[in-house]
Amino acid sequence: MEDRQKSPSWLPMTRRKMLGSLLVGAGAVMSGFGMNTLGERAKQRGKVLLDRIPGIPAGLEEAVRFPLIEALHGRRARRFSLGAEIPDGPLAFKSKHEPMPLDELEQMLVLAACAGNTGWHHMIYRHARYAPHLSNYSAAAGGRTFPSAAGWHTSDFFFTDDKGVYFLPTRDSGSLINKDEEGAVDLQSWLEAHRQRIKKLADGRLNLPPQEPYMEGHNTWCVNRPGSTLVIPVADVAQHLILIFCFLVQNGYCIFDDVHNQRIPGMEKFKDLVDVENPYPLTFMEQYALRETTAELSAACYAGMLMLQALGLGGWMFDGIDPFTMLGASGNPEVPGLGFRYDTSEQWALPNPTGRAGVFEGFCPPHYPDMAAAVEAVAQRKFGPGGPFHPQTPGPWKESSRVRSGAQVHSEAFKACVALMAQYVYDRFGKFPGTVPTLNVLTYLQAHHLDLDFYDHYFTPGAYLETQARHMERWHGGKTK
């Protein structure tokens, strides 16, 4: 990323120093409840740990001790940014200020909240069917700021701002948390590890015309505006469905084609692995994959939404951008979106984007020669170097190698069974999955600087948080244009 290569000098802050901020707050609370001795001890201990680090925005010190309960209760969609305008209606208003982009620290905190790796996840432990082996469902070794079904983590992140369009991959990053000998985590190194993963894809803001059908009409005045950062999570439903098929086979199940009321030809040769007489409907499992990836995308945006409250930024999570426009299937060559390739067929009512070569590719043809190759790639993600079940992958346990080695590796027969079902779906429907999109893009997070004049003009007190009321003072020295 040519304009982000220089490591920023902001944020020489460790978890110990953040803990100091938390202890200062805890001391104030205890003092307020009459626990003066304990309160003073906590405040003093907090000052020692925090160290009053110079060069840190005062707003960051407030953000690290911002109460979760206040973020939950104070979360609101706050759409009116600096430079925005509502031209008519009961809330007509025109900002007197110029748009103001997030600075790099603000932006990295938002991105890390949405997409950040937070160390090694703990996986699923046991199932009586294959005990004493460890459950072998997970596909990623690292955990992130949001949950993912069975630790599959099939999503990754794009974003756009005034300067460009970017890709931030974190699903296979391993642990990006570095601890010192005392177990403290350096926040600067954590953010820097994520910053280094960002790949710039294009100059300038992503072209999303502010009109229908490219976005819903109620979003045309506020989405992707100058100064904003728009976070775009994308999930690979194809990979997710392969992982569901692996889950089914591991537990003795298979599928049948309920659209055509047909069993999968050849499944009988895997009757020692799966119950061929009681298969699950294909459409049920495909809807399951779509639902689980939607939950993953939404949880990521919600994590970012909570961070906005702590930082005092405006914005909201929403789903009002046409997904085909976003991925590159708008039909208008002047609106290429994220530039994903897509296919059309008389069998389908809608185009089907499958990925962007070398950036984010669905686990299906044409990005793989066939579904067997895609299944093998999933197996390598799980059991290969860096995967959750590779003995040399570090982890959170005292004996991580022993724990990770405790899972059954997918046998050739196992992979062939999964590939048979997947290839049937691809051949019969012309795509994979057969009845839902290959990729899922639905929820977005937008972050921007609020124009408080709008809220002061129309709302009663309490329309925004104290962090938002003081954001310019605490982060930017009171500056607005």
C-alpha positions as semicolon CSV with decimal commas, in nm:
position;residue;x (nm);y (nm);z (nm)
1;M;0,000;0,000;0,000
2;E;0,211;0,283;-0,130
3;D;0,057;0,566;0,071
4;R;0,050;0,370;0,399
5;Q;0,399;0,223;0,418
6;K;0,543;0,453;0,679
7;S;0,465;0,319;1,022
8;P;0,268;0,580;1,218
9;S;0,424;0,715;1,537
10;W;0,095;0,731;1,722
11;L;-0,006;0,501;2,002
12;P;0,283;0,374;2,212
13;M;0,016;0,212;2,430
14;T;0,009;-0,131;2,591
15;R;-0,268;-0,329;2,754
16;R;-0,103;-0,244;3,087
17;K;-0,145;0,125;3,015
18;M;-0,501;0,070;2,896
19;L;-0,562;-0,121;3,217
20;G;-0,436;0,186;3,396
21;S;-0,715;0,388;3,238
22;L;-0,965;0,124;3,343
23;L;-0,834;0,131;3,701
24;V;-0,859;0,509;3,712
25;G;-1,224;0,473;3,616
26;A;-1,275;0,190;3,865
27;G;-1,122;0,404;4,139
28;A;-1,361;0,686;4,062
29;V;-1,658;0,447;4,078
30;M;-1,547;0,296;4,412
31;S;-1,489;0,639;4,558
32;G;-1,833;0,741;4,444
33;F;-1,982;0,449;4,638
34;G;-1,801;0,549;4,955
35;M;-1,521;0,293;4,917
36;N;-1,265;0,570;4,950
37;T;-0,960;0,368;5,051
38;L;-1,004;0,109;4,777
39;G;-1,096;0,381;4,533
40;E;-0,783;0,583;4,598
41;R;-0,568;0,272;4,568
42;A;-0,724;0,186;4,234
43;K;-0,683;0,540;4,104
44;Q;-0,321;0,554;4,213
45;R;-0,248;0,213;4,062
46;G;-0,417;0,328;3,745
47;K;-0,197;0,637;3,721
48;V;0,113;0,426;3,757
49;L;0,005;0,185;3,483
50;L;-0,126;0,453;3,251
51;D;0,183;0,667;3,290
52;R;0,005;0,969;3,134
53;I;0,160;0,889;2,798
54;P;0,240;1,205;2,597
55;G;0,124;1,234;2,238
56;I;-0,190;1,024;2,279
57;P;-0,520;1,191;2,184
58;A;-0,720;1,249;2,497
59;G;-1,010;1,083;2,322
60;L;-0,819;0,755;2,303
61;E;-0,762;0,751;2,677
62;E;-1,138;0,797;2,715
63;A;-1,214;0,529;2,456
64;V;-1,018;0,254;2,633
65;R;-1,223;0,303;2,951
66;F;-1,556;0,368;2,775
67;P;-1,823;0,151;2,946
68;L;-1,965;-0,133;2,738
69;I;-2,308;-0,070;2,883
70;E;-2,297;0,290;2,759
71;A;-2,199;0,171;2,412
72;L;-2,494;-0,069;2,413
73;H;-2,745;0,187;2,538
74;G;-2,598;0,475;2,338
75;R;-2,576;0,296;2,004
76;R;-2,781;0,475;1,741
77;A;-2,763;0,521;1,367
78;R;-2,623;0,874;1,337
79;R;-2,623;0,946;0,966
80;F;-2,570;1,322;0,942
81;S;-2,202;1,388;0,880
82;L;-1,998;1,702;0,828
83;G;-2,077;1,830;0,479
84;A;-2,408;1,641;0,449
85;E;-2,741;1,782;0,332
86;I;-3,105;1,679;0,358
87;P;-3,262;1,900;0,089
88;D;-3,626;1,884;0,195
89;G;-3,878;1,745;0,440
90;P;-3,925;1,790;0,814
91;L;-3,551;1,737;0,880
92;A;-3,417;1,954;0,597
93;F;-3,070;2,078;0,683
94;K;-2,745;2,175;0,514
95;S;-2,414;2,139;0,693
96;K;-2,203;2,453;0,724
97;H;-1,885;2,246;0,744
98;E;-1,661;2,072;0,496
99;P;-1,638;1,692;0,505
100;M;-1,361;1,571;0,735
101;P;-1,206;1,226;0,683
102;L;-1,110;0,998;0,968
103;D;-0,744;1,026;1,056
104;E;-0,536;0,709;1,033
105;L;-0,561;0,624;1,402
106;E;-0,939;0,664;1,403
107;Q;-0,971;0,458;1,088
108;M;-0,745;0,177;1,208
109;L;-0,937;0,151;1,535
110;V;-1,264;0,116;1,343
111;L;-1,117;-0,136;1,098
112;A;-0,961;-0,341;1,376
113;A;-1,290;-0,341;1,564
114;C;-1,466;-0,485;1,259
115;A;-1,200;-0,719;1,122
116;G;-0,936;-0,751;1,391
117;N;-0,763;-1,071;1,489
118;T;-0,762;-1,113;1,867
119;G;-0,536;-1,414;1,913
120;W;-0,601;-1,788;1,895
121;H;-0,958;-1,909;1,926
122;H;-1,042;-2,198;2,157
123;M;-1,219;-2,427;1,908
124;I;-1,488;-2,686;1,987
125;Y;-1,381;-2,957;2,227
126;R;-1,577;-3,281;2,214
127;H;-1,843;-3,494;2,049
128;A;-1,921;-3,843;2,178
129;R;-1,945;-3,980;1,823
130;Y;-1,573;-3,941;1,760
131;A;-1,431;-3,910;2,113
132;P;-1,154;-3,901;2,227
133;H;-1,063;-3,702;1,915
134;L;-1,090;-3,324;1,921
135;S;-1,373;-3,178;1,711
136;N;-1,226;-3,103;1,370
137;Y;-1,474;-2,845;1,240
138;S;-1,276;-2,520;1,257
139;A;-1,115;-2,373;0,946
140;A;-0,921;-2,085;1,104
141;A;-0,680;-2,096;1,396
142;G;-0,720;-1,731;1,485
143;G;-1,015;-1,567;1,652
144;R;-1,146;-1,225;1,558
145;T;-1,349;-0,951;1,722
146;F;-1,670;-1,129;1,619
147;P;-1,784;-1,492;1,637
148;S;-1,801;-1,731;1,344
149;A;-1,992;-2,059;1,321
150;A;-1,761;-2,342;1,438
151;G;-1,461;-2,113;1,393
152;W;-1,496;-2,127;1,014
153;H;-1,433;-1,756;0,946
154;T;-1,523;-1,746;0,577
155;S;-1,545;-1,366;0,553
156;D;-1,290;-1,095;0,479
157;F;-1,301;-0,718;0,448
158;F;-1,288;-0,442;0,192
159;F;-1,319;-0,072;0,264
160;T;-1,315;0,259;0,083
161;D;-1,240;0,619;0,172
162;D;-1,156;0,939;-0,016
163;K;-0,814;0,804;-0,116
164;G;-0,891;0,458;-0,243
165;V;-1,040;0,109;-0,229
166;Y;-0,866;-0,145;-0,006
167;F;-0,866;-0,510;0,100
168;L;-0,796;-0,615;0,460
169;P;-0,762;-0,995;0,491
170;T;-0,758;-1,132;0,846
171;R;-0,936;-1,468;0,838
172;D;-0,613;-1,669;0,804
173;S;-0,378;-1,430;0,981
174;G;-0,301;-1,651;1,278
175;S;-0,250;-1,449;1,595
176;L;-0,169;-1,080;1,549
177;I;-0,141;-1,026;1,924
178;N;0,216;-0,978;2,050
179;K;0,273;-1,010;2,424
180;D;0,577;-0,909;2,622
181;E;0,731;-1,113;2,903
182;E;0,468;-0,984;3,144
183;G;0,177;-1,072;2,918
184;A;0,104;-0,713;2,814
185;V;-0,030;-0,649;2,465
186;D;0,100;-0,350;2,271
187;L;-0,195;-0,178;2,105
188;Q;0,031;0,002;1,860
189;S;0,183;-0,322;1,733
190;W;-0,164;-0,478;1,708
191;L;-0,293;-0,194;1,491
192;E;0,028;-0,189;1,291
193;A;0,000;-0,564;1,222
194;H;-0,341;-0,500;1,071
195;R;-0,228;-0,191;0,883
196;Q;0,048;-0,392;0,717
197;R;-0,209;-0,639;0,584
198;I;-0,403;-0,372;0,394
199;K;-0,374;-0,392;0,015
200;K;-0,472;-0,096;-0,197
201;L;-0,681;-0,203;-0,497
202;A;-0,762;0,131;-0,660
203;D;-0,718;0,506;-0,619
204;G;-1,016;0,716;-0,524
205;R;-1,342;0,636;-0,352
206;L;-1,544;0,337;-0,473
207;N;-1,793;0,458;-0,734
208;L;-2,140;0,392;-0,594
209;P;-2,374;0,636;-0,769
210;P;-2,605;0,795;-0,509
211;Q;-2,922;0,689;-0,686
212;E;-3,143;0,388;-0,735
213;P;-3,095;0,106;-0,830
214;Y;-2,736;0,124;-0,703
215;M;-2,850;0,194;-0,348
216;E;-3,182;0,231;-0,174
217;G;-3,340;0,574;-0,213
218;H;-3,327;0,662;0,156
219;N;-2,948;0,620;0,151
220;T;-2,864;0,837;-0,148
221;W;-2,792;1,148;0,062
222;C;-2,573;0,984;0,330
223;V;-2,395;0,667;0,209
224;N;-2,033;0,669;0,092
225;R;-2,013;1,046;0,128
226;P;-1,685;1,242;0,117
227;G;-1,500;1,205;0,446
228;S;-1,656;0,870;0,531
229;T;-1,497;0,527;0,566
230;L;-1,720;0,250;0,436
231;V;-1,640;-0,103;0,561
232;I;-1,754;-0,388;0,336
233;P;-1,744;-0,744;0,475
234;V;-1,780;-1,022;0,216
235;A;-1,839;-1,390;0,298
236;D;-1,758;-1,694;0,087
237;V;-2,079;-1,898;0,103
238;A;-1,926;-2,163;-0,124
239;Q;-1,649;-2,235;0,125
240;H;-1,898;-2,217;0,409
241;L;-2,117;-2,481;0,244
242;I;-1,819;-2,711;0,190
243;L;-1,745;-2,678;0,561
244;I;-2,109;-2,762;0,638
245;F;-2,077;-3,073;0,419
246;C;-1,762;-3,165;0,614
247;F;-1,956;-3,117;0,937
248;L;-2,234;-3,341;0,808
249;V;-2,001;-3,621;0,702
250;Q;-1,807;-3,600;1,029
251;N;-2,137;-3,659;1,209
252;G;-2,265;-3,929;0,972
253;Y;-2,502;-3,729;0,752
254;C;-2,537;-3,642;0,385
255;I;-2,777;-3,446;0,159
256;F;-3,029;-3,505;-0,117
257;D;-3,152;-3,272;-0,391
258;D;-3,496;-3,163;-0,267
259;V;-3,538;-2,922;-0,562
260;H;-3,544;-3,212;-0,807
261;N;-3,646;-3,475;-0,548
262;Q;-3,335;-3,679;-0,623
263;R;-3,071;-3,857;-0,422
264;I;-2,708;-3,780;-0,498
265;P;-2,592;-4,050;-0,742
266;G;-2,306;-4,255;-0,600
267;M;-2,369;-4,175;-0,232
268;E;-2,432;-4,542;-0,156
269;K;-2,062;-4,619;-0,179
270;F;-2,009;-4,397;0,127
271;K;-2,269;-4,576;0,342
272;D;-1,996;-4,663;0,593
273;L;-1,940;-4,289;0,647
274;V;-2,292;-4,145;0,627
275;D;-2,655;-4,246;0,668
276;V;-2,766;-4,255;0,306
277;E;-3,124;-4,340;0,404
278;N;-3,190;-4,021;0,600
279;P;-3,028;-3,731;0,413
280;Y;-3,077;-3,361;0,479
281;P;-3,243;-3,141;0,212
282;L;-2,992;-2,944;0,007
283;T;-3,191;-2,622;0,026
284;F;-3,201;-2,640;0,406
285;M;-2,823;-2,666;0,427
286;E;-2,769;-2,388;0,172
287;Q;-3,002;-2,159;0,363
288;Y;-2,809;-2,253;0,676
289;A;-2,485;-2,143;0,512
290;L;-2,640;-1,813;0,404
291;R;-2,779;-1,748;0,751
292;E;-2,453;-1,829;0,926
293;T;-2,249;-1,602;0,699
294;T;-2,504;-1,324;0,744
295;A;-2,460;-1,356;1,120
296;E;-2,083;-1,331;1,076
297;L;-2,105;-1,018;0,860
298;S;-2,353;-0,853;1,093
299;A;-2,159;-0,931;1,410
300;A;-1,845;-0,777;1,256
301;C;-2,030;-0,456;1,172
302;Y;-2,187;-0,448;1,518
303;A;-1,844;-0,470;1,680
304;G;-1,743;-0,172;1,470
305;M;-2,063;0,007;1,567
306;L;-1,974;-0,022;1,935
307;M;-1,629;0,118;1,863
308;L;-1,788;0,426;1,701
309;Q;-1,957;0,508;2,031
310;A;-1,629;0,483;2,224
311;L;-1,441;0,696;1,973
312;G;-1,715;0,956;1,944
313;L;-1,765;0,904;1,571
314;G;-2,090;0,897;1,381
315;G;-2,212;0,631;1,144
316;W;-2,424;0,319;1,138
317;M;-2,453;-0,038;1,012
318;F;-2,698;-0,100;0,732
319;D;-2,775;-0,312;0,426
320;G;-2,909;-0,059;0,177
321;I;-2,657;-0,097;-0,107
322;D;-2,741;-0,319;-0,403
323;P;-2,520;-0,629;-0,359
324;F;-2,469;-0,676;-0,733
325;T;-2,354;-0,316;-0,765
326;M;-2,115;-0,363;-0,477
327;L;-1,956;-0,681;-0,610
328;G;-1,937;-0,573;-0,975
329;A;-2,249;-0,709;-1,143
330;S;-2,446;-0,386;-1,182
331;G;-2,457;-0,425;-1,561
332;N;-2,311;-0,075;-1,601
333;P;-1,941;-0,080;-1,700
334;E;-1,899;0,264;-1,542
335;V;-1,999;0,116;-1,206
336;P;-1,760;-0,179;-1,162
337;G;-1,799;-0,205;-0,785
338;L;-1,529;-0,420;-0,627
339;G;-1,455;-0,577;-0,963
340;F;-1,562;-0,934;-0,892
341;R;-1,616;-1,164;-1,189
342;Y;-1,970;-1,293;-1,228
343;D;-2,167;-1,536;-1,441
344;T;-2,520;-1,546;-1,573
345;S;-2,739;-1,837;-1,678
346;E;-3,090;-1,901;-1,798
347;Q;-3,124;-2,122;-1,492
348;W;-3,080;-1,828;-1,255
349;A;-3,289;-1,519;-1,202
350;L;-2,986;-1,311;-1,100
351;P;-2,613;-1,290;-1,183
352;N;-2,374;-1,479;-0,957
353;P;-2,045;-1,311;-0,857
354;T;-1,776;-1,559;-0,752
355;G;-1,469;-1,351;-0,665
356;R;-1,186;-1,124;-0,766
357;A;-0,881;-1,313;-0,890
358;G;-0,586;-1,299;-0,655
359;V;-0,781;-1,106;-0,393
360;F;-1,094;-1,286;-0,274
361;E;-1,197;-1,600;-0,461
362;G;-1,492;-1,826;-0,388
363;F;-1,411;-2,192;-0,326
364;C;-1,569;-2,313;-0,649
365;P;-1,512;-2,302;-1,027
366;P;-1,384;-2,103;-1,210
367;H;-1,143;-2,024;-0,925
368;Y;-1,082;-2,397;-0,881
369;P;-1,085;-2,655;-1,163
370;D;-1,361;-2,857;-0,993
371;M;-1,524;-2,902;-0,655
372;A;-1,280;-3,175;-0,555
373;A;-1,000;-2,920;-0,580
374;A;-1,203;-2,673;-0,371
375;V;-1,263;-2,942;-0,107
376;E;-0,891;-3,018;-0,101
377;A;-0,820;-2,645;-0,049
378;V;-1,058;-2,642;0,248
379;A;-0,880;-2,947;0,392
380;Q;-0,545;-2,772;0,351
381;R;-0,680;-2,464;0,526
382;K;-0,783;-2,682;0,820
383;F;-0,495;-2,929;0,844
384;G;-0,209;-2,762;0,656
385;P;0,058;-2,525;0,791
386;G;-0,101;-2,244;0,990
387;G;-0,430;-2,430;1,013
388;P;-0,614;-2,502;1,337
389;F;-0,524;-2,872;1,332
390;H;-0,161;-2,852;1,232
391;P;0,069;-2,953;1,519
392;Q;0,312;-2,666;1,456
393;T;0,045;-2,395;1,471
394;P;0,080;-2,213;1,805
395;G;-0,223;-2,185;2,028
396;P;-0,366;-2,085;2,366
397;W;-0,306;-2,417;2,542
398;K;-0,012;-2,524;2,756
399;E;0,041;-2,813;2,515
400;S;-0,093;-2,665;2,192
401;S;0,076;-2,919;1,965
402;R;-0,085;-3,208;2,151
403;V;-0,428;-3,046;2,143
404;R;-0,415;-2,953;1,775
405;S;-0,294;-3,302;1,683
406;G;-0,593;-3,455;1,856
407;A;-0,833;-3,405;1,565
408;Q;-0,899;-3,663;1,296
409;V;-0,754;-3,560;0,960
410;H;-1,004;-3,595;0,675
411;S;-0,935;-3,922;0,494
412;E;-0,936;-3,953;0,117
413;A;-1,274;-4,127;0,140
414;F;-1,407;-3,844;0,357
415;K;-1,296;-3,579;0,107
416;A;-1,434;-3,782;-0,184
417;C;-1,773;-3,801;-0,013
418;V;-1,782;-3,424;0,041
419;A;-1,660;-3,360;-0,315
420;L;-1,928;-3,590;-0,461
421;M;-2,206;-3,387;-0,302
422;A;-2,045;-3,057;-0,393
423;Q;-1,979;-3,155;-0,755
424;Y;-2,335;-3,276;-0,795
425;V;-2,465;-2,938;-0,683
426;Y;-2,233;-2,752;-0,919
427;D;-2,317;-2,974;-1,219
428;R;-2,691;-2,974;-1,159
429;F;-2,735;-2,603;-1,087
430;G;-2,442;-2,458;-1,281
431;K;-2,297;-2,292;-0,972
432;F;-2,209;-2,364;-0,612
433;P;-2,406;-2,331;-0,393
434;G;-2,702;-2,414;-0,616
435;T;-2,988;-2,208;-0,471
436;V;-2,817;-1,920;-0,287
437;P;-2,539;-1,681;-0,395
438;T;-2,177;-1,798;-0,402
439;L;-2,076;-1,486;-0,209
440;N;-2,267;-1,293;0,053
441;V;-2,243;-0,918;0,092
442;L;-2,520;-0,763;0,299
443;T;-2,428;-0,549;0,599
444;Y;-2,193;-0,251;0,591
445;L;-2,050;-0,014;0,848
446;Q;-2,000;0,354;0,772
447;A;-1,792;0,575;1,001
448;H;-1,778;0,954;0,974
449;H;-1,752;1,274;1,176
450;L;-2,087;1,397;1,299
451;D;-2,229;1,741;1,234
452;L;-2,366;1,815;1,580
453;D;-2,543;2,127;1,453
454;F;-2,805;1,906;1,288
455;Y;-2,874;1,716;1,609
456;D;-2,879;2,032;1,820
457;H;-3,125;2,191;1,577
458;Y;-3,379;1,908;1,562
459;F;-3,332;1,677;1,861
460;T;-3,387;1,706;2,232
461;P;-3,077;1,669;2,453
462;G;-2,927;1,323;2,457
463;A;-2,927;1,262;2,081
464;Y;-2,553;1,196;2,092
465;L;-2,303;1,076;2,349
466;E;-2,051;1,274;2,547
467;T;-1,774;1,117;2,340
468;Q;-1,939;1,260;2,029
469;A;-2,002;1,597;2,189
470;R;-1,630;1,629;2,274
471;H;-1,481;1,440;1,980
472;M;-1,333;1,738;1,798
473;E;-1,186;1,876;2,117
474;R;-1,045;1,544;2,239
475;W;-0,918;1,410;1,905
476;H;-0,853;1,710;1,681
477;G;-0,788;2,009;1,904
478;G;-1,135;2,151;1,841
479;K;-1,083;2,187;1,467
480;T;-1,368;2,180;1,215
481;K;-1,370;2,356;0,882
